[in-house]
Amino acid sequence: MPMTSVGLSPKDKRKAERYDLEVVVHVDRAGVDMVWPSEDVSAGGMRLRIEVESDVPPVGERFSLYFSLPLLSEPVRAQGEVRWVDAGSPTICGIQFTTGLRAREVWAINRLHTRR
């Protein structure tokens, strides 16, 4: 019997390859600028590390964010939605980009594996 998407792990559901990359991500939460480092990034989203427990966003929260990539002169600006939260010390949350990235941003992300 084929496995449905409910039974797949988040890794199995991904359409874009993730690259280990720590960048400073600026998140605008209701006018408050928060700075969280990334754990990894892909053309579809990223994992963010949140050190302060009171800053952890709930699943479903949407916000604007921006971050820089090595091959781009301008920061990537996107909208994101919290898809999952893994509480711990630190807390890790999965962000899905809800706006499409521009072609040059996708290109820069997909080139990350060649810059190691």
PDB file as gemmi writes it, atoms N, CA and C in Angstrom:
CRYST1    1.000    1.000    1.000  90.00  90.00  90.00 P 1                      
ATOM      1  N   MET A   1       0.841  -1.166   0.000  1.00  0.00           N  
ATOM      2  CA  MET A   1       0.000   0.000   0.000  1.00  0.00           C  
ATOM      3  C   MET A   1       0.896   1.242   0.000  1.00  0.00           C  
ATOM      4  N   PRO A   2       0.638   2.236  -0.901  1.00  0.00           N  
ATOM      5  CA  PRO A   2       1.487   3.424  -0.943  1.00  0.00           C  
ATOM      6  C   PRO A   2       1.320   4.290   0.292  1.00  0.00           C  
ATOM      7  N   MET A   3       2.406   4.929   0.693  1.00  0.00           N  
ATOM      8  CA  MET A   3       2.383   5.801   1.867  1.00  0.00           C  
ATOM      9  C   MET A   3       1.781   7.144   1.474  1.00  0.00           C  
ATOM     10  N   THR A   4       0.875   7.670   2.281  1.00  0.00           N  
ATOM     11  CA  THR A   4       0.308   8.989   2.023  1.00  0.00           C  
ATOM     12  C   THR A   4       1.222  10.052   2.596  1.00  0.00           C  
ATOM     13  N   SER A   5       0.954  11.292   2.228  1.00  0.00           N  
ATOM     14  CA  SER A   5       1.815  12.368   2.717  1.00  0.00           C  
ATOM     15  C   SER A   5       1.732  12.524   4.229  1.00  0.00           C  
ATOM     16  N   VAL A   6       0.647  12.037   4.850  1.00  0.00           N  
ATOM     17  CA  VAL A   6       0.528  12.120   6.304  1.00  0.00           C  
ATOM     18  C   VAL A   6       1.607  11.284   6.970  1.00  0.00           C  
ATOM     19  N   GLY A   7       1.985  10.162   6.351  1.00  0.00           N  
ATOM     20  CA  GLY A   7       2.967   9.271   6.942  1.00  0.00           C  
ATOM     21  C   GLY A   7       4.407   9.617   6.623  1.00  0.00           C  
ATOM     22  N   LEU A   8       4.633  10.602   5.785  1.00  0.00           N  
ATOM     23  CA  LEU A   8       5.992  10.961   5.418  1.00  0.00           C  
ATOM     24  C   LEU A   8       6.596  11.920   6.425  1.00  0.00           C  
ATOM     25  N   SER A   9       7.894  11.801   6.623  1.00  0.00           N  
ATOM     26  CA  SER A   9       8.582  12.749   7.491  1.00  0.00           C  
ATOM     27  C   SER A   9       8.708  14.082   6.755  1.00  0.00           C  
ATOM     28  N   PRO A  10       8.926  15.208   7.485  1.00  0.00           N  
ATOM     29  CA  PRO A  10       9.100  16.488   6.802  1.00  0.00           C  
ATOM     30  C   PRO A  10      10.215  16.446   5.762  1.00  0.00           C  
ATOM     31  N   LYS A  11      11.282  15.693   6.029  1.00  0.00           N  
ATOM     32  CA  LYS A  11      12.384  15.586   5.069  1.00  0.00           C  
ATOM     33  C   LYS A  11      11.896  14.957   3.772  1.00  0.00           C  
ATOM     34  N   ASP A  12      11.013  13.936   3.864  1.00  0.00           N  
ATOM     35  CA  ASP A  12      10.509  13.266   2.680  1.00  0.00           C  
ATOM     36  C   ASP A  12       9.558  14.144   1.879  1.00  0.00           C  
ATOM     37  N   LYS A  13       8.924  15.124   2.510  1.00  0.00           N  
ATOM     38  CA  LYS A  13       7.981  16.003   1.831  1.00  0.00           C  
ATOM     39  C   LYS A  13       8.667  17.145   1.093  1.00  0.00           C  
ATOM     40  N   ARG A  14       9.938  17.408   1.392  1.00  0.00           N  
ATOM     41  CA  ARG A  14      10.640  18.542   0.808  1.00  0.00           C  
ATOM     42  C   ARG A  14      10.782  18.400  -0.690  1.00  0.00           C  
ATOM     43  N   LYS A  15      10.615  19.532  -1.372  1.00  0.00           N  
ATOM     44  CA  LYS A  15      10.812  19.563  -2.815  1.00  0.00           C  
ATOM     45  C   LYS A  15      12.160  20.151  -3.172  1.00  0.00           C  
ATOM     46  N   ALA A  16      12.784  20.875  -2.245  1.00  0.00           N  
ATOM     47  CA  ALA A  16      14.063  21.534  -2.512  1.00  0.00           C  
ATOM     48  C   ALA A  16      15.124  21.020  -1.546  1.00  0.00           C  
ATOM     49  N   GLU A  17      16.330  20.852  -2.070  1.00  0.00           N  
ATOM     50  CA  GLU A  17      17.436  20.382  -1.238  1.00  0.00           C  
ATOM     51  C   GLU A  17      17.852  21.463  -0.244  1.00  0.00           C  
ATOM     52  N   ARG A  18      18.110  21.045   1.000  1.00  0.00           N  
ATOM     53  CA  ARG A  18      18.555  21.993   2.032  1.00  0.00           C  
ATOM     54  C   ARG A  18      20.071  21.962   2.124  1.00  0.00           C  
ATOM     55  N   TYR A  19      20.636  23.153   2.388  1.00  0.00           N  
ATOM     56  CA  TYR A  19      22.085  23.296   2.526  1.00  0.00           C  
ATOM     57  C   TYR A  19      22.379  23.842   3.902  1.00  0.00           C  
ATOM     58  N   ASP A  20      23.306  23.202   4.612  1.00  0.00           N  
ATOM     59  CA  ASP A  20      23.732  23.705   5.918  1.00  0.00           C  
ATOM     60  C   ASP A  20      24.341  25.085   5.709  1.00  0.00           C  
ATOM     61  N   LEU A  21      23.748  26.071   6.328  1.00  0.00           N  
ATOM     62  CA  LEU A  21      24.263  27.428   6.199  1.00  0.00           C  
ATOM     63  C   LEU A  21      23.744  28.249   7.365  1.00  0.00           C  
ATOM     64  N   GLU A  22      24.671  28.827   8.111  1.00  0.00           N  
ATOM     65  CA  GLU A  22      24.266  29.729   9.182  1.00  0.00           C  
ATOM     66  C   GLU A  22      24.393  31.150   8.670  1.00  0.00           C  
ATOM     67  N   VAL A  23      23.263  31.822   8.559  1.00  0.00           N  
ATOM     68  CA  VAL A  23      23.215  33.238   8.207  1.00  0.00           C  
ATOM     69  C   VAL A  23      22.361  33.947   9.244  1.00  0.00           C  
ATOM     70  N   VAL A  24      22.558  35.236   9.363  1.00  0.00           N  
ATOM     71  CA  VAL A  24      21.741  36.049  10.259  1.00  0.00           C  
ATOM     72  C   VAL A  24      20.434  36.354   9.541  1.00  0.00           C  
ATOM     73  N   VAL A  25      19.316  35.982  10.160  1.00  0.00           N  
ATOM     74  CA  VAL A  25      18.003  36.206   9.564  1.00  0.00           C  
ATOM     75  C   VAL A  25      17.272  37.244  10.405  1.00  0.00           C  
ATOM     76  N   HIS A  26      16.848  38.312   9.762  1.00  0.00           N  
ATOM     77  CA  HIS A  26      16.064  39.358  10.427  1.00  0.00           C  
ATOM     78  C   HIS A  26      14.596  39.053  10.197  1.00  0.00           C  
ATOM     79  N   VAL A  27      13.845  38.943  11.281  1.00  0.00           N  
ATOM     80  CA  VAL A  27      12.426  38.603  11.237  1.00  0.00           C  
ATOM     81  C   VAL A  27      11.637  39.774  11.808  1.00  0.00           C  
ATOM     82  N   ASP A  28      10.622  40.217  11.070  1.00  0.00           N  
ATOM     83  CA  ASP A  28       9.751  41.304  11.524  1.00  0.00           C  
ATOM     84  C   ASP A  28       8.480  40.687  12.091  1.00  0.00           C  
ATOM     85  N   ARG A  29       8.373  40.711  13.417  1.00  0.00           N  
ATOM     86  CA  ARG A  29       7.180  40.178  14.092  1.00  0.00           C  
ATOM     87  C   ARG A  29       6.401  41.349  14.661  1.00  0.00           C  
ATOM     88  N   ALA A  30       5.359  41.751  13.939  1.00  0.00           N  
ATOM     89  CA  ALA A  30       4.488  42.854  14.361  1.00  0.00           C  
ATOM     90  C   ALA A  30       5.279  44.122  14.643  1.00  0.00           C  
ATOM     91  N   GLY A  31       6.224  44.436  13.758  1.00  0.00           N  
ATOM     92  CA  GLY A  31       7.013  45.653  13.898  1.00  0.00           C  
ATOM     93  C   GLY A  31       8.235  45.533  14.785  1.00  0.00           C  
ATOM     94  N   VAL A  32       8.461  44.366  15.362  1.00  0.00           N  
ATOM     95  CA  VAL A  32       9.635  44.146  16.210  1.00  0.00           C  
ATOM     96  C   VAL A  32      10.645  43.313  15.410  1.00  0.00           C  
ATOM     97  N   ASP A  33      11.859  43.851  15.229  1.00  0.00           N  
ATOM     98  CA  ASP A  33      12.906  43.151  14.485  1.00  0.00           C  
ATOM     99  C   ASP A  33      13.610  42.163  15.406  1.00  0.00           C  
ATOM    100  N   MET A  34      13.537  40.888  15.059  1.00  0.00           N  
ATOM    101  CA  MET A  34      14.227  39.841  15.812  1.00  0.00           C  
ATOM    102  C   MET A  34      15.315  39.279  14.915  1.00  0.00           C  
ATOM    103  N   VAL A  35      16.399  38.848  15.519  1.00  0.00           N  
ATOM    104  CA  VAL A  35      17.512  38.290  14.758  1.00  0.00           C  
ATOM    105  C   VAL A  35      17.724  36.858  15.219  1.00  0.00           C  
ATOM    106  N   TRP A  36      17.533  35.927  14.291  1.00  0.00           N  
ATOM    107  CA  TRP A  36      17.710  34.508  14.574  1.00  0.00           C  
ATOM    108  C   TRP A  36      18.659  33.916  13.541  1.00  0.00           C  
ATOM    109  N   PRO A  37      19.592  33.063  13.944  1.00  0.00           N  
ATOM    110  CA  PRO A  37      20.466  32.411  12.956  1.00  0.00           C  
ATOM    111  C   PRO A  37      19.755  31.228  12.303  1.00  0.00           C  
ATOM    112  N   SER A  38      20.137  30.977  11.059  1.00  0.00           N  
ATOM    113  CA  SER A  38      19.588  29.812  10.362  1.00  0.00           C  
ATOM    114  C   SER A  38      20.437  28.588  10.667  1.00  0.00           C  
ATOM    115  N   GLU A  39      19.833  27.439  10.560  1.00  0.00           N  
ATOM    116  CA  GLU A  39      20.537  26.152  10.643  1.00  0.00           C  
ATOM    117  C   GLU A  39      20.831  25.653   9.227  1.00  0.00           C  
ATOM    118  N   ASP A  40      19.878  25.885   8.334  1.00  0.00           N  
ATOM    119  CA  ASP A  40      20.018  25.503   6.939  1.00  0.00           C  
ATOM    120  C   ASP A  40      19.052  26.346   6.117  1.00  0.00           C  
ATOM    121  N   VAL A  41      19.201  26.250   4.787  1.00  0.00           N  
ATOM    122  CA  VAL A  41      18.353  27.021   3.890  1.00  0.00           C  
ATOM    123  C   VAL A  41      18.124  26.228   2.610  1.00  0.00           C  
ATOM    124  N   SER A  42      16.950  26.421   2.025  1.00  0.00           N  
ATOM    125  CA  SER A  42      16.636  25.842   0.720  1.00  0.00           C  
ATOM    126  C   SER A  42      15.799  26.857  -0.040  1.00  0.00           C  
ATOM    127  N   ALA A  43      15.496  26.546  -1.280  1.00  0.00           N  
ATOM    128  CA  ALA A  43      14.654  27.439  -2.068  1.00  0.00           C  
ATOM    129  C   ALA A  43      13.231  27.469  -1.529  1.00  0.00           C  
ATOM    130  N   GLY A  44      12.865  26.521  -0.687  1.00  0.00           N  
ATOM    131  CA  GLY A  44      11.505  26.463  -0.140  1.00  0.00           C  
ATOM    132  C   GLY A  44      11.369  26.976   1.278  1.00  0.00           C  
ATOM    133  N   GLY A  45      12.493  27.119   2.000  1.00  0.00           N  
ATOM    134  CA  GLY A  45      12.396  27.577   3.378  1.00  0.00           C  
ATOM    135  C   GLY A  45      13.703  27.417   4.116  1.00  0.00           C  
ATOM    136  N   MET A  46      13.620  27.455   5.443  1.00  0.00           N  
ATOM    137  CA  MET A  46      14.823  27.355   6.267  1.00  0.00           C  
ATOM    138  C   MET A  46      14.463  26.919   7.681  1.00  0.00           C  
ATOM    139  N   ARG A  47      15.475  26.447   8.398  1.00  0.00           N  
ATOM    140  CA  ARG A  47      15.332  26.177   9.830  1.00  0.00           C  
ATOM    141  C   ARG A  47      15.991  27.314  10.574  1.00  0.00           C  
ATOM    142  N   LEU A  48      15.299  27.830  11.598  1.00  0.00           N  
ATOM    143  CA  LEU A  48      15.833  28.924  12.402  1.00  0.00           C  
ATOM    144  C   LEU A  48      16.045  28.463  13.829  1.00  0.00           C  
ATOM    145  N   ARG A  49      17.104  28.972  14.452  1.00  0.00           N  
ATOM    146  CA  ARG A  49      17.454  28.637  15.842  1.00  0.00           C  
ATOM    147  C   ARG A  49      17.053  29.818  16.726  1.00  0.00           C  
ATOM    148  N   ILE A  50      16.237  29.534  17.736  1.00  0.00           N  
ATOM    149  CA  ILE A  50      15.719  30.584  18.615  1.00  0.00           C  
ATOM    150  C   ILE A  50      16.178  30.283  20.033  1.00  0.00           C  
ATOM    151  N   GLU A  51      16.981  31.170  20.581  1.00  0.00           N  
ATOM    152  CA  GLU A  51      17.583  30.961  21.894  1.00  0.00           C  
ATOM    153  C   GLU A  51      16.666  31.357  23.048  1.00  0.00           C  
ATOM    154  N   VAL A  52      15.819  32.362  22.847  1.00  0.00           N  
ATOM    155  CA  VAL A  52      14.974  32.895  23.926  1.00  0.00           C  
ATOM    156  C   VAL A  52      13.582  32.269  23.822  1.00  0.00           C  
ATOM    157  N   GLU A  53      13.212  31.517  24.849  1.00  0.00           N  
ATOM    158  CA  GLU A  53      11.954  30.766  24.827  1.00  0.00           C  
ATOM    159  C   GLU A  53      10.739  31.650  24.562  1.00  0.00           C  
ATOM    160  N   SER A  54      10.728  32.854  25.117  1.00  0.00           N  
ATOM    161  CA  SER A  54       9.564  33.733  24.944  1.00  0.00           C  
ATOM    162  C   SER A  54       9.450  34.265  23.513  1.00  0.00           C  
ATOM    163  N   ASP A  55      10.505  34.119  22.695  1.00  0.00           N  
ATOM    164  CA  ASP A  55      10.485  34.574  21.305  1.00  0.00           C  
ATOM    165  C   ASP A  55       9.956  33.521  20.335  1.00  0.00           C  
ATOM    166  N   VAL A  56       9.742  32.291  20.798  1.00  0.00           N  
ATOM    167  CA  VAL A  56       9.357  31.203  19.899  1.00  0.00           C  
ATOM    168  C   VAL A  56       7.971  31.484  19.307  1.00  0.00           C  
ATOM    169  N   PRO A  57       7.881  31.519  17.964  1.00  0.00           N  
ATOM    170  CA  PRO A  57       6.591  31.779  17.328  1.00  0.00           C  
ATOM    171  C   PRO A  57       5.735  30.519  17.279  1.00  0.00           C  
ATOM    172  N   PRO A  58       4.423  30.670  17.272  1.00  0.00           N  
ATOM    173  CA  PRO A  58       3.561  29.497  17.157  1.00  0.00           C  
ATOM    174  C   PRO A  58       3.504  29.007  15.706  1.00  0.00           C  
ATOM    175  N   VAL A  59       3.186  27.739  15.540  1.00  0.00           N  
ATOM    176  CA  VAL A  59       2.984  27.177  14.209  1.00  0.00           C  
ATOM    177  C   VAL A  59       1.864  27.974  13.531  1.00  0.00           C  
ATOM    178  N   GLY A  60       2.097  28.337  12.285  1.00  0.00           N  
ATOM    179  CA  GLY A  60       1.111  29.096  11.519  1.00  0.00           C  
ATOM    180  C   GLY A  60       1.381  30.589  11.465  1.00  0.00           C  
ATOM    181  N   GLU A  61       2.240  31.090  12.361  1.00  0.00           N  
ATOM    182  CA  GLU A  61       2.539  32.528  12.330  1.00  0.00           C  
ATOM    183  C   GLU A  61       3.264  32.865  11.031  1.00  0.00           C  
ATOM    184  N   ARG A  62       2.891  34.009  10.444  1.00  0.00           N  
ATOM    185  CA  ARG A  62       3.537  34.499   9.223  1.00  0.00           C  
ATOM    186  C   ARG A  62       4.262  35.800   9.532  1.00  0.00           C  
ATOM    187  N   PHE A  63       5.390  36.006   8.874  1.00  0.00           N  
ATOM    188  CA  PHE A  63       6.147  37.235   9.063  1.00  0.00           C  
ATOM    189  C   PHE A  63       7.055  37.486   7.867  1.00  0.00           C  
ATOM    190  N   SER A  64       7.535  38.726   7.793  1.00  0.00           N  
ATOM    191  CA  SER A  64       8.524  39.112   6.786  1.00  0.00           C  
ATOM    192  C   SER A  64       9.905  38.794   7.338  1.00  0.00           C  
ATOM    193  N   LEU A  65      10.808  38.434   6.453  1.00  0.00           N  
ATOM    194  CA  LEU A  65      12.175  38.163   6.873  1.00  0.00           C  
ATOM    195  C   LEU A  65      13.141  38.548   5.764  1.00  0.00           C  
ATOM    196  N   TYR A  66      14.382  38.776   6.157  1.00  0.00           N  
ATOM    197  CA  TYR A  66      15.424  38.986   5.146  1.00  0.00           C  
ATOM    198  C   TYR A  66      16.750  38.462   5.669  1.00  0.00           C  
ATOM    199  N   PHE A  67      17.611  38.070   4.714  1.00  0.00           N  
ATOM    200  CA  PHE A  67      18.918  37.518   5.038  1.00  0.00           C  
ATOM    201  C   PHE A  67      19.819  37.665   3.818  1.00  0.00           C  
ATOM    202  N   SER A  68      21.118  37.604   4.042  1.00  0.00           N  
ATOM    203  CA  SER A  68      22.090  37.729   2.954  1.00  0.00           C  
ATOM    204  C   SER A  68      22.650  36.369   2.583  1.00  0.00           C  
ATOM    205  N   LEU A  69      22.992  36.224   1.304  1.00  0.00           N  
ATOM    206  CA  LEU A  69      23.640  35.019   0.795  1.00  0.00           C  
ATOM    207  C   LEU A  69      24.983  35.404   0.187  1.00  0.00           C  
ATOM    208  N   PRO A  70      25.967  34.513   0.216  1.00  0.00           N  
ATOM    209  CA  PRO A  70      27.312  34.840  -0.264  1.00  0.00           C  
ATOM    210  C   PRO A  70      27.382  35.352  -1.706  1.00  0.00           C  
ATOM    211  N   LEU A  71      26.541  34.882  -2.605  1.00  0.00           N  
ATOM    212  CA  LEU A  71      26.646  35.242  -4.015  1.00  0.00           C  
ATOM    213  C   LEU A  71      25.786  36.439  -4.419  1.00  0.00           C  
ATOM    214  N   LEU A  72      25.057  37.015  -3.479  1.00  0.00           N  
ATOM    215  CA  LEU A  72      24.154  38.117  -3.813  1.00  0.00           C  
ATOM    216  C   LEU A  72      24.591  39.403  -3.128  1.00  0.00           C  
ATOM    217  N   SER A  73      24.466  40.509  -3.853  1.00  0.00           N  
ATOM    218  CA  SER A  73      24.821  41.807  -3.267  1.00  0.00           C  
ATOM    219  C   SER A  73      23.673  42.395  -2.452  1.00  0.00           C  
ATOM    220  N   GLU A  74      22.449  41.989  -2.736  1.00  0.00           N  
ATOM    221  CA  GLU A  74      21.279  42.473  -1.995  1.00  0.00           C  
ATOM    222  C   GLU A  74      20.686  41.336  -1.168  1.00  0.00           C  
ATOM    223  N   PRO A  75      20.086  41.668  -0.022  1.00  0.00           N  
ATOM    224  CA  PRO A  75      19.494  40.604   0.803  1.00  0.00           C  
ATOM    225  C   PRO A  75      18.268  39.972   0.146  1.00  0.00           C  
ATOM    226  N   VAL A  76      18.028  38.729   0.504  1.00  0.00           N  
ATOM    227  CA  VAL A  76      16.815  38.024   0.105  1.00  0.00           C  
ATOM    228  C   VAL A  76      15.707  38.504   1.031  1.00  0.00           C  
ATOM    229  N   ARG A  77      14.601  38.943   0.465  1.00  0.00           N  
ATOM    230  CA  ARG A  77      13.441  39.383   1.244  1.00  0.00           C  
ATOM    231  C   ARG A  77      12.282  38.471   0.894  1.00  0.00           C  
ATOM    232  N   ALA A  78      11.625  37.932   1.921  1.00  0.00           N  
ATOM    233  CA  ALA A  78      10.543  36.975   1.684  1.00  0.00           C  
ATOM    234  C   ALA A  78       9.527  37.042   2.814  1.00  0.00           C  
ATOM    235  N   GLN A  79       8.421  36.403   2.588  1.00  0.00           N  
ATOM    236  CA  GLN A  79       7.429  36.159   3.618  1.00  0.00           C  
ATOM    237  C   GLN A  79       7.583  34.695   4.010  1.00  0.00           C  
ATOM    238  N   GLY A  80       7.427  34.398   5.284  1.00  0.00           N  
ATOM    239  CA  GLY A  80       7.563  33.023   5.745  1.00  0.00           C  
ATOM    240  C   GLY A  80       6.454  32.642   6.695  1.00  0.00           C  
ATOM    241  N   GLU A  81       6.221  31.338   6.794  1.00  0.00           N  
ATOM    242  CA  GLU A  81       5.232  30.802   7.733  1.00  0.00           C  
ATOM    243  C   GLU A  81       5.881  29.703   8.553  1.00  0.00           C  
ATOM    244  N   VAL A  82       5.653  29.717   9.850  1.00  0.00           N  
ATOM    245  CA  VAL A  82       6.173  28.680  10.736  1.00  0.00           C  
ATOM    246  C   VAL A  82       5.381  27.402  10.479  1.00  0.00           C  
ATOM    247  N   ARG A  83       6.081  26.345  10.057  1.00  0.00           N  
ATOM    248  CA  ARG A  83       5.428  25.075   9.733  1.00  0.00           C  
ATOM    249  C   ARG A  83       5.545  24.063  10.873  1.00  0.00           C  
ATOM    250  N   TRP A  84       6.616  24.162  11.675  1.00  0.00           N  
ATOM    251  CA  TRP A  84       6.792  23.264  12.815  1.00  0.00           C  
ATOM    252  C   TRP A  84       7.753  23.903  13.803  1.00  0.00           C  
ATOM    253  N   VAL A  85       7.651  23.456  15.050  1.00  0.00           N  
ATOM    254  CA  VAL A  85       8.525  23.938  16.123  1.00  0.00           C  
ATOM    255  C   VAL A  85       9.026  22.727  16.899  1.00  0.00           C  
ATOM    256  N   ASP A  86      10.331  22.659  17.104  1.00  0.00           N  
ATOM    257  CA  ASP A  86      10.947  21.598  17.889  1.00  0.00           C  
ATOM    258  C   ASP A  86      11.506  22.251  19.154  1.00  0.00           C  
ATOM    259  N   ALA A  87      10.699  22.202  20.229  1.00  0.00           N  
ATOM    260  CA  ALA A  87      11.078  22.859  21.479  1.00  0.00           C  
ATOM    261  C   ALA A  87      12.304  22.183  22.067  1.00  0.00           C  
ATOM    262  N   GLY A  88      13.188  22.972  22.580  1.00  0.00           N  
ATOM    263  CA  GLY A  88      14.410  22.459  23.186  1.00  0.00           C  
ATOM    264  C   GLY A  88      15.275  23.629  23.582  1.00  0.00           C  
ATOM    265  N   SER A  89      16.537  23.353  23.734  1.00  0.00           N  
ATOM    266  CA  SER A  89      17.473  24.409  24.087  1.00  0.00           C  
ATOM    267  C   SER A  89      18.668  24.309  23.151  1.00  0.00           C  
ATOM    268  N   PRO A  90      18.689  24.988  22.039  1.00  0.00           N  
ATOM    269  CA  PRO A  90      17.720  26.000  21.601  1.00  0.00           C  
ATOM    270  C   PRO A  90      16.520  25.372  20.904  1.00  0.00           C  
ATOM    271  N   THR A  91      15.507  26.171  20.685  1.00  0.00           N  
ATOM    272  CA  THR A  91      14.337  25.755  19.919  1.00  0.00           C  
ATOM    273  C   THR A  91      14.641  25.953  18.439  1.00  0.00           C  
ATOM    274  N   ILE A  92      14.233  24.996  17.631  1.00  0.00           N  
ATOM    275  CA  ILE A  92      14.405  25.064  16.183  1.00  0.00           C  
ATOM    276  C   ILE A  92      13.008  25.128  15.566  1.00  0.00           C  
ATOM    277  N   CYS A  93      12.823  26.009  14.587  1.00  0.00           N  
ATOM    278  CA  CYS A  93      11.531  26.031  13.900  1.00  0.00           C  
ATOM    279  C   CYS A  93      11.756  26.008  12.394  1.00  0.00           C  
ATOM    280  N   GLY A  94      10.839  25.365  11.712  1.00  0.00           N  
ATOM    281  CA  GLY A  94      10.885  25.266  10.263  1.00  0.00           C  
ATOM    282  C   GLY A  94      10.030  26.352   9.642  1.00  0.00           C  
ATOM    283  N   ILE A  95      10.630  27.097   8.728  1.00  0.00           N  
ATOM    284  CA  ILE A  95       9.950  28.190   8.050  1.00  0.00           C  
ATOM    285  C   ILE A  95       9.789  27.824   6.585  1.00  0.00           C  
ATOM    286  N   GLN A  96       8.587  27.971   6.076  1.00  0.00           N  
ATOM    287  CA  GLN A  96       8.332  27.790   4.653  1.00  0.00           C  
ATOM    288  C   GLN A  96       8.148  29.170   4.039  1.00  0.00           C  
ATOM    289  N   PHE A  97       8.859  29.438   2.932  1.00  0.00           N  
ATOM    290  CA  PHE A  97       8.654  30.706   2.245  1.00  0.00           C  
ATOM    291  C   PHE A  97       7.266  30.684   1.619  1.00  0.00           C  
ATOM    292  N   THR A  98       6.492  31.732   1.871  1.00  0.00           N  
ATOM    293  CA  THR A  98       5.128  31.793   1.321  1.00  0.00           C  
ATOM    294  C   THR A  98       5.061  32.699   0.106  1.00  0.00           C  
ATOM    295  N   THR A  99       6.149  33.380  -0.194  1.00  0.00           N  
ATOM    296  CA  THR A  99       6.259  34.130  -1.441  1.00  0.00           C  
ATOM    297  C   THR A  99       7.346  33.463  -2.253  1.00  0.00           C  
ATOM    298  N   GLY A 100       7.177  33.432  -3.529  1.00  0.00           N  
ATOM    299  CA  GLY A 100       8.188  32.835  -4.388  1.00  0.00           C  
ATOM    300  C   GLY A 100       9.453  33.672  -4.399  1.00  0.00           C  
ATOM    301  N   LEU A 101      10.594  33.012  -4.322  1.00  0.00           N  
ATOM    302  CA  LEU A 101      11.862  33.715  -4.417  1.00  0.00           C  
ATOM    303  C   LEU A 101      12.133  34.054  -5.879  1.00  0.00           C  
ATOM    304  N   ARG A 102      12.912  35.097  -6.093  1.00  0.00           N  
ATOM    305  CA  ARG A 102      13.293  35.468  -7.455  1.00  0.00           C  
ATOM    306  C   ARG A 102      14.291  34.450  -7.986  1.00  0.00           C  
ATOM    307  N   ALA A 103      14.384  34.371  -9.286  1.00  0.00           N  
ATOM    308  CA  ALA A 103      15.254  33.372  -9.938  1.00  0.00           C  
ATOM    309  C   ALA A 103      16.688  33.475  -9.458  1.00  0.00           C  
ATOM    310  N   ARG A 104      17.219  34.684  -9.311  1.00  0.00           N  
ATOM    311  CA  ARG A 104      18.620  34.812  -8.882  1.00  0.00           C  
ATOM    312  C   ARG A 104      18.806  34.340  -7.442  1.00  0.00           C  
ATOM    313  N   GLU A 105      17.772  34.465  -6.602  1.00  0.00           N  
ATOM    314  CA  GLU A 105      17.853  33.987  -5.212  1.00  0.00           C  
ATOM    315  C   GLU A 105      17.855  32.462  -5.166  1.00  0.00           C  
ATOM    316  N   VAL A 106      17.004  31.838  -5.974  1.00  0.00           N  
ATOM    317  CA  VAL A 106      16.992  30.370  -6.067  1.00  0.00           C  
ATOM    318  C   VAL A 106      18.341  29.882  -6.593  1.00  0.00           C  
ATOM    319  N   TRP A 107      18.877  30.561  -7.610  1.00  0.00           N  
ATOM    320  CA  TRP A 107      20.182  30.202  -8.166  1.00  0.00           C  
ATOM    321  C   TRP A 107      21.253  30.272  -7.079  1.00  0.00           C  
ATOM    322  N   ALA A 108      21.268  31.358  -6.296  1.00  0.00           N  
ATOM    323  CA  ALA A 108      22.280  31.532  -5.244  1.00  0.00           C  
ATOM    324  C   ALA A 108      22.164  30.446  -4.181  1.00  0.00           C  
ATOM    325  N   ILE A 109      20.956  30.069  -3.816  1.00  0.00           N  
ATOM    326  CA  ILE A 109      20.761  28.998  -2.836  1.00  0.00           C  
ATOM    327  C   ILE A 109      21.262  27.674  -3.404  1.00  0.00           C  
ATOM    328  N   ASN A 110      20.913  27.391  -4.647  1.00  0.00           N  
ATOM    329  CA  ASN A 110      21.318  26.117  -5.257  1.00  0.00           C  
ATOM    330  C   ASN A 110      22.821  26.040  -5.525  1.00  0.00           C  
ATOM    331  N   ARG A 111      23.524  27.158  -5.507  1.00  0.00           N  
ATOM    332  CA  ARG A 111      24.971  27.177  -5.684  1.00  0.00           C  
ATOM    333  C   ARG A 111      25.723  27.026  -4.359  1.00  0.00           C  
ATOM    334  N   LEU A 112      25.017  26.989  -3.232  1.00  0.00           N  
ATOM    335  CA  LEU A 112      25.688  26.910  -1.931  1.00  0.00           C  
ATOM    336  C   LEU A 112      26.573  25.681  -1.791  1.00  0.00           C  
ATOM    337  N   HIS A 113      26.164  24.557  -2.351  1.00  0.00           N  
ATOM    338  CA  HIS A 113      26.955  23.335  -2.208  1.00  0.00           C  
ATOM    339  C   HIS A 113      28.293  23.426  -2.908  1.00  0.00           C  
ATOM    340  N   THR A 114      28.459  24.308  -3.863  1.00  0.00           N  
ATOM    341  CA  THR A 114      29.735  24.408  -4.588  1.00  0.00           C  
ATOM    342  C   THR A 114      30.702  25.364  -3.900  1.00  0.00           C  
ATOM    343  N   ARG A 115      30.253  26.068  -2.857  1.00  0.00           N  
ATOM    344  CA  ARG A 115      31.091  27.075  -2.197  1.00  0.00           C  
ATOM    345  C   ARG A 115      31.721  26.544  -0.907  1.00  0.00           C  
ATOM    346  N   ARG A 116      31.658  25.251  -0.631  1.00  0.00           N  
ATOM    347  CA  ARG A 116      32.224  24.713   0.609  1.00  0.00           C  
ATOM    348  C   ARG A 116      33.681  24.390   0.456  1.00  0.00           C  
TER     349      ARG A 116                                                      
END                                                                             
